[in-house]
Amino acid sequence: MNLLDRTVDFVAALRRAGIPVSSAETVDAATAVGAMGWADRDAVRAAFAATLIKRPLYRSAFDTLFDLYFPPRIGDGVSLDPSPEPHAASGSGDGEPVDKAPAPEDLSPEELEELRRALRDQLLDALRDGNDEALRDLARRAVTSFGGGAGVGGSTGRSWYLYRALRAMSAETLIAQLLNDRLGEAERGGLAERVARQTISDRIRAFEEMVAAEVRRRMAEERGIEAVERSAVGPLDDQVEFLRASQRDLIELRRQVYPLARRLATQLTARRHLGRTGRLDFRRTVRASLATGGVPVDTKFRPRKPHKPELVVLCDVSGSVASFAHFTLLLTHALREQFSKVRAFAFIDTTDEVTRFLRGLDLGDMMARISSEAELVWYDGHSDYGHAIDVFAERYGESVGPRTSLLILGDARNNYRPTSAQLFRRLCGQARHAYWLNPEPRGYWGSGDSATDVYADVVDEMVECRNVAQLEEFIERILPS
Amino acid sequence: MSLQEHAFADVADVRERLGTTGYLADEAIATTVFLADRLRKPLLVEGPAGVGKTELAKALATCVGAELIRLQCYEGLDEARALYEWNYKKQLLRIQAGSGSGDEGGWQQAHDDIFSEEFLLSRPLLTAIRRESPTVLLIDETDKADVEVEGLLLEVLSDFQVTIPELGTITASRRPFVVLTSNATRELSEALKRRCLYLNLDYPSAEREKEIVLSRVPDLSEKLAESLVRIVRALRAMELKKAPSIAETIDWAQTVLALGFDTFDEKAVASTLGVVLKHASDQARAIGHLKLTAN
C-alpha cells in the first residue's frame, strides 16, 4: 500500500468517526504533504491537521487515528523515526537496546519482577525530568513486557491489554516519591506542593495516554486497523451521552459550558440585530440619506426591544440523571443574561429551590452543596415526580406566571408512583411555554416505570436531549429571538 | 507574479525568522505557516483570547518585510467598511462644481469623473489586493462579524479579485498572505473553513511559555520564570471564567520583577493575583484552590 492510498484510507476513517472532510480538503492535504515531504512524522501530522481538521472538537479523534494509520514504529519497536534511538535519551544508565529484550514468556517470575522494578525506576526518572521521549519509550517497553496476553475468543495471535500494562507500572504510586524528590521539607503542604502535584499528575496522564496509544497500535497490527478504530475513537464530545458519560467525559463537558453559553448568547444577540422591525431611527436615516443627496432611500430602524422571558427550571437530581440535570442547570444559569429571571428547583421525591447554589460555584461544589443542603428527600430518596410536583405547586406555584417558560429536566422514571398529572397540567397552563428535556433515547420512553406518556401530553413538547449537540440545538430554538 | 515566489525556504526557516521578531513558534505553528505560504491559502487561526493570534500575524509581517493591513471585524461590519466605498461627499461637490459652469453636455463626463479612482475610498480588503509590494492581510476576530461578511470574504479570498461595477474587476497583482483570527465565539461557516488552512492555537507548553516569558522579560531569573509558569498552568487547569493569557503571564512576570520578589511563595502570589485574574470570583476560587490563605 502506498502512502497516497494510506492517506485516502485515513480520510475515510476520519469521516467514519464523524469528522466532515471534503474532497477539496483531501487534495489540500496531499498537496501539503507534497510540499513538506514524508520524512518528518510530526510535520506530516501538522500538515494533515492544518488541512483536514477545522474544529478543535475533532482533534483528539484525529490524533488517535493518525497514530493508528501512521504508526511511528512497528512490531516490538523497530523505529521508523529518523530521530536517534530514544532509549539513549532516557538517560537511564542501562544501555541495552530494547529490541533485544527477551520475550516476557521466557522470563521467570523473578526476572519479570526485576524488569518491572527497573522499568519503574526509569519511569520515575522520566516523570521527574518530564522527558517525553523517554516516557514514550517506556510506554512501549511496558506494553511489550506486561501488556501482552493470549488472544481472546480463540483468535490466533496475541492480544494486548491496557490495564495490565498500567497496573504493572502503577505510575500513580510514584507520586509520593516524586513529590519528596522535588520538594524540600519547608515546602510541603503549601502552594509549591499543589503546583508540583499538578505537574506530576499531568505527566502521568500523558504517560497513560502513551501506553493506551501503544496498545491500540499493537492491536491494530494484530487485528487490522478497522477493527481497532471503532473502539479507539469515542464519540465526539458534543455527541457523548449524558447518561453514559464517564467522569472524564463530564470534566470535558463542563469545560464546554461557558464557551457554549457564550456562543449561544452571541448568536442570539446577532439574531436580534437582524430585521428591521422596530421604530424608525430618524438620526441614522438622515445620516444615510446623505449618500443619496438627501433623499432617504434607505430607511433605518431601531432594533426592537427583546422579549425576555422568565425561566423556571425544575429538575430531577436523583442519581440516574444527576449529571445531566446539573449540566443543564449550569448552562441555563450561564445564559441568565438572556432571561429577565432564572429560578431553579431540584427534586428527588420532594422539591426545593436551588437558585442560590448556582452562583459563582463550580459544578462539583454545586452538586455537593445541592445534595447536602437542599431538602430533596422526603420519603425514601427514590424519584417521585407526583409528590415533587405537589410540593412545587404548593410552595412555589406563584413562580410560574404568564411570562414564564417552564423547563422540566428528567427521565420521568417515577417508580410506578402517582403522577399528579392534573396539578401538572394546571402549572403548565399558567406558564407561557412548558418544555420537558429527557436525557433518555426516545425509544425507551414509556417503557417500564417511565411516566413519559402522561407528561408528554401535558407539556408543549417533550424533547430528547441526550448530548451537548441536542441541548445546544434546543436552547437555541427556545430562547427569545 | 511568479508562482515560485515563496517567502520561506522550509519549516526551520519559518521558525528562525519568526524567532528573530521575538515570536517563538512551536512545530505546529511553523509548519502551518510554512504550508500557508506554500499552498497560498489563507490561514485561519483559532483559539482562546490572549494566546498570540494577532501577534503571529504581526510577527509574520515583520519577518517577511511586508506591510500589515488589518481589518478589524465587529458586529455590523459591511462591505462599505471592509471593501470599498464611494466618497459621496466629494462626488456631490464635484457635481455641484460642474453644474455651476453651465456646461449642459457635461453629464457623461461628470459621470465618468465621479466614478473614477479619485472618488474611491479603498478599505482594507481592496487595499490589500491592490498593493504591489508584499502584504500581510490580517482579518482580526472574524467571528465577531456577521455571517454576510463571511460571504464577502469567501469571494475575495478564493479569487483575490474584487469587482467594482463602475471600474471593472481588480485582480491582485501579488497575492497577500492572509491571516484570519477567531476566538470561536461562534463557528465560522464550513465554506470559509474549507478554503483556509486551520491552526488551533492553544496555551503553550510549559517549556515554550517559559521561553516566551524569558525572552520578553530577560531580567527575570530562570527559576522564578519556571515557578511562575507552573502556577499559571495550575490556574488554567481550574474552571475559571477567564483563564490567564500569555500576555498576562508576561505582565505578571514584569510585576514580580518590579516588586523585586526573589521567591514566588503564597504571599507573593496572593498579593499580585489581580494581574492575571480579573474576575473577583476567579480570584476567590484560585485562592481557595491553591490554599493561598494557609499562611
Boltz contact constraints between the chains, C-beta under 6 A:
constraints:
  - contact:
      token1: [A, 22]
      token2: [B, 194]
      max_distance: 6.0
  - contact:
      token1: [A, 31]
      token2: [B, 39]
      max_distance: 6.0
  - contact:
      token1: [A, 32]
      token2: [B, 35]
      max_distance: 6.0
  - contact:
      token1: [A, 35]
      token2: [B, 38]
      max_distance: 6.0
  - contact:
      token1: [A, 42]
      token2: [B, 27]
      max_distance: 6.0
  - contact:
      token1: [A, 43]
      token2: [B, 31]
      max_distance: 6.0
  - contact:
      token1: [A, 46]
      token2: [B, 28]
      max_distance: 6.0
  - contact:
      token1: [A, 46]
      token2: [B, 31]
      max_distance: 6.0
  - contact:
      token1: [A, 47]
      token2: [B, 35]
      max_distance: 6.0
  - contact:
      token1: [A, 50]
      token2: [B, 32]
      max_distance: 6.0
  - contact:
      token1: [A, 50]
      token2: [B, 35]
      max_distance: 6.0
  - contact:
      token1: [A, 50]
      token2: [B, 197]
      max_distance: 6.0
  - contact:
      token1: [A, 50]
      token2: [B, 198]
      max_distance: 6.0
  - contact:
      token1: [A, 54]
      token2: [B, 193]
      max_distance: 6.0
  - contact:
      token1: [A, 54]
      token2: [B, 198]
      max_distance: 6.0
  - contact:
      token1: [A, 56]
      token2: [B, 200]
      max_distance: 6.0
  - contact:
      token1: [A, 191]
      token2: [B, 266]
      max_distance: 6.0
  - contact:
      token1: [A, 191]
      token2: [B, 290]
      max_distance: 6.0
  - contact:
      token1: [A, 194]
      token2: [B, 290]
      max_distance: 6.0
  - contact:
      token1: [A, 195]
      token2: [B, 230]
      max_distance: 6.0
  - contact:
      token1: [A, 195]
      token2: [B, 231]
      max_distance: 6.0
  - contact:
      token1: [A, 195]
      token2: [B, 234]
      max_distance: 6.0
  - contact:
      token1: [A, 198]
      token2: [B, 234]
      max_distance: 6.0
  - contact:
      token1: [A, 262]
      token2: [B, 185]
      max_distance: 6.0
  - contact:
      token1: [A, 263]
      token2: [B, 185]
      max_distance: 6.0
  - contact:
      token1: [A, 263]
      token2: [B, 186]
      max_distance: 6.0
  - contact:
      token1: [A, 266]
      token2: [B, 185]
      max_distance: 6.0
  - contact:
      token1: [A, 266]
      token2: [B, 186]
      max_distance: 6.0
  - contact:
      token1: [A, 267]
      token2: [B, 186]
      max_distance: 6.0
  - contact:
      token1: [A, 291]
      token2: [B, 88]
      max_distance: 6.0
  - contact:
      token1: [A, 360]
      token2: [B, 281]
      max_distance: 6.0
  - contact:
      token1: [A, 362]
      token2: [B, 239]
      max_distance: 6.0
